[in-house]
Amino acid sequence: MVSRVHSRMDATALGNFSLGLSHVGVAHSNDVKAAIHALTSLLSELLPASATLDLSIERLNSRKFSPRKDYQVNRLVSGPLQLPTDTHLVLDETAMQAGKLNDHGCRNLRALQQVVLDQTVTYDFMYSTSDWPIDAPAVVVSTGPPMIKCKLQLPLQCTYSDGLSGPTATTAQSTLAHSFATRLPQARGLIAAAKYLPFTLSEAGSAAVEAHFVQARQQDKDISAEHLHAWITHARLLAVSHGETTLTDARWNEARAMEAVRLQRVKQVTPKKGGPPPSGFGIPSAPTTGGPKRTVAPHPDSA
């Protein structure tokens, strides 16, 4: 909630921290709607602007999400992705079922992927197109591996044994409701202040980050500059959320510890090579002999 695009370098939106909340309702299927409702309600209470798009086949196929020029009436036709700055976007993949995407649907998926990773929206002027920068932090929610690739994927684990819809969670939410209402103004102020808090990476902080990156590269050659940017962005957001304007060793180590836990969760839900593909959402695959149809998550570039 405190992330924003603070600068751009070539085609990279620095500060973009799109988040994929995956495996919602794996342990308790009734948690899916409860989780979506809780997330969207929380964002609407804490943030100036938020928007939710359910990515059902019907919704994707119905209209263009990107703005386009209508020359018959000589005006720009807005789309769901024409968003004001600082609008937090929730993309609900749990609404998608097996089905076929038409041309609108495929183009919309590509447009959504562009927003989530590049923070740009392509305006269609029929005879030409133009990419416009935006600042709309995105959260993708899915019951399996996210179809839309994010900067960071976090598989969720329910902390309540009877799920979000169970009596344990309901009781806890009722207890916290009064406290939340009284502290809501302070919470809004904290998020707004942290979002635009000046932040600098000191020489000592840069040295620590560089040393960790070199060590990581020695252990895994697949580690790239993209990973480094994600690490720095995460550490920066963690620091400003604590009111800190520079990166300390303690905050960097805390960010790395959090990343280790995240990677362990991802590993737990990632099938081994040669095993069955993960369950997800997207285009329907060919049915197996004697079995029902299933859906798989296609690569973003194949949408």
Secondary structure, DSSP 8 states (H G I E B T S, - for coil): ------EEETTEEET---EEEE-TTSS-TTHHHHHHHHHHHHHHHHSS-EEEEE--HHHHHHS-SS-EEETTTTEEE--TT---TT-EEEEEGGG--S----HHHHHHHHHHHHHHHH-EEEEE-SS-EEEEE----EEEE-SSS-SS--SEEEE---SSTT-TTSHHHHHHHHHHHHHHHHHHHHHHHHHHHHHT---B--HHHHHHHHHHHHHHHHH-TT--HHHHHHHHHHHHHHHHHTT-SB--HHHHHHHHHHHHHHHHHHHHHS--TTS------SSB----TTS---B----GGG-
